[in-house]
Amino acid sequence: MTALLELKEVSKQFGKDTKALSDISFTIEKGEFVSIIGPSGAGKSTLLRCINRMVEPTGGDIIFDGISVPGLGKKALMKTRTQIGMIFQHYNLVNRLTAIENTLHGRLGSKSVLAGMLGLYSEEEKQQAVKLLDTLGLKEQMYKRSDRLSGGQKQRVGIARALIQNPKMLLCDEPIASLDPNSSKVIMKHLRTISTELGITVLVNLHQVETALKYSDRIIGVNSGKIVYDGPPAGMSSEEIANIYGAEAKDLSITLGGGHAG
Ligand SMILES: Nc1ncnc2c1ncn2[C@@H]1O[C@H](COP(=O)(O)OP(=O)(O)OP(=O)(O)O)[C@@H](O)[C@H]1O
């Protein structure tokens, strides 16, 4: 396997007093499915957002596909971002647009501003959008306005929008935090398939420990901006989970076991 992403002593300071990340280092291989878990405020979201510089890191280096991300100028950063799809807790869809229009928005980063404004998409792009939505089980919803979709359907449009970029990696920031258990399962299964069958690296922030253990190849546990666990889910003991969650651990009732679902 080859490393797709490497973080070297990445740190993030907000203002004077908040050190959100301290010397975060890890390497992720192509096609790996990695979950970042940890208590509220641990720095999970900041960590994910530093990778594509939605949040600017204040120290360290991030190498994505051989390119150092912190040093990139605006244009080069936009180009690199087309390789990194992002999925959000609140979907970030344009409500008045249809599922297929929102999906096609994923192509905007690769177009001129004018072509984007005029909504000029090639036949090939439209076909790809149709195919992606079909694969994600949204054939019937393709021409529905996004505000008429359920949360789970909206998130699947979010996934289609990310995939139409033809990314090498997906960053998923709490993708199931607003969903019911059934829709969450559907989303996690799609993400797992994307990693296994398309070879796309998936890095996901999760609040749900059991879900992380079930679907991931690897868990990165974060507490107070530092990595406190990095390894396979199967190797995790309840002490390690307690170590990651600190004071929150007593509120977690989980079944250990590991091994991911297909
Ligand atoms: N824009 C910001 N300005 C100042 N402080 C921030 C900002 N964003 C995050 N922080 C702080 O950085 C720390 C890490 O926050 P972050 O949102 O990354 O944690 P998290 O693990 O994702 O939390 P949660 O699980 O609750 O979403 C927290 O102390 C938070 O208050």
The ligand as an SDF file (V2000), in Angstrom:
LIG
                    3D

 31 33  0  0  0  0  0  0  0  0999 V2000
  -13.2940   28.8040   15.1100 N   0  0  0  0  0  0  0  0  0  0  0  0
  -12.8940   28.5600   16.3570 C   0  0  0  0  0  0  0  0  0  0  0  0
  -12.4750   29.5480   17.1650 N   0  0  0  0  0  0  0  0  0  0  0  0
  -12.0350   29.3100   18.4180 C   0  0  0  0  0  0  0  0  0  0  0  0
  -11.9800   28.0830   18.9820 N   0  0  0  0  0  0  0  0  0  0  0  0
  -12.3920   27.0500   18.2390 C   0  0  0  0  0  0  0  0  0  0  0  0
  -12.8690   27.2250   16.8860 C   0  0  0  0  0  0  0  0  0  0  0  0
  -13.1990   26.0030   16.3940 N   0  0  0  0  0  0  0  0  0  0  0  0
  -12.9580   25.1120   17.3800 C   0  0  0  0  0  0  0  0  0  0  0  0
  -12.4660   25.7290   18.4800 N   0  0  0  0  0  0  0  0  0  0  0  0
  -12.0560   25.0690   19.7320 C   0  0  0  0  0  0  0  0  0  0  0  0
  -11.1280   24.0500   19.4030 O   0  0  0  0  0  0  0  0  0  0  0  0
  -11.3550   22.8860   20.2110 C   0  0  0  0  0  0  0  0  0  0  0  0
  -11.6180   21.6830   19.3110 C   0  0  0  0  0  0  0  0  0  0  0  0
  -12.8830   21.8640   18.6540 O   0  0  0  0  0  0  0  0  0  0  0  0
  -13.4610   20.8340   17.5850 P   0  0  0  0  0  0  0  0  0  0  0  0
  -14.7440   21.4110   17.0710 O   0  0  0  0  0  0  0  0  0  0  0  0
  -12.4150   20.4930   16.6260 O   0  0  0  0  0  0  0  0  0  0  0  0
  -13.7670   19.5640   18.4990 O   0  0  0  0  0  0  0  0  0  0  0  0
  -14.5880   18.2520   18.1710 P   0  0  0  0  0  0  0  0  0  0  0  0
  -13.8260   17.1180   18.7250 O   0  0  0  0  0  0  0  0  0  0  0  0
  -14.9210   18.2160   16.7240 O   0  0  0  0  0  0  0  0  0  0  0  0
  -15.9000   18.5020   19.0190 O   0  0  0  0  0  0  0  0  0  0  0  0
  -17.4130   17.9770   18.7960 P   0  0  0  0  0  0  0  0  0  0  0  0
  -17.3500   16.4960   18.8950 O   0  0  0  0  0  0  0  0  0  0  0  0
  -18.1620   18.5960   19.9450 O   0  0  0  0  0  0  0  0  0  0  0  0
  -17.8630   18.4790   17.4610 O   0  0  0  0  0  0  0  0  0  0  0  0
  -12.4880   23.2380   21.1650 C   0  0  0  0  0  0  0  0  0  0  0  0
  -11.9230   23.6890   22.3700 O   0  0  0  0  0  0  0  0  0  0  0  0
  -13.2070   24.3510   20.4400 C   0  0  0  0  0  0  0  0  0  0  0  0
  -13.8450   25.2010   21.3710 O   0  0  0  0  0  0  0  0  0  0  0  0
  1  2  1  0
  2  3  1  0
  2  7  2  0
  3  4  2  0
  4  5  1  0
  5  6  2  0
  6  7  1  0
  6 10  1  0
  7  8  1  0
  8  9  2  0
  9 10  1  0
 10 11  1  0
 11 12  1  0
 11 30  1  0
 12 13  1  0
 13 14  1  0
 13 28  1  0
 14 15  1  0
 15 16  1  0
 16 17  2  0
 16 18  1  0
 16 19  1  0
 19 20  1  0
 20 21  2  0
 20 22  1  0
 20 23  1  0
 23 24  1  0
 24 25  2  0
 24 26  1  0
 24 27  1  0
 28 29  1  0
 28 30  1  0
 30 31  1  0
M  END
$$$$
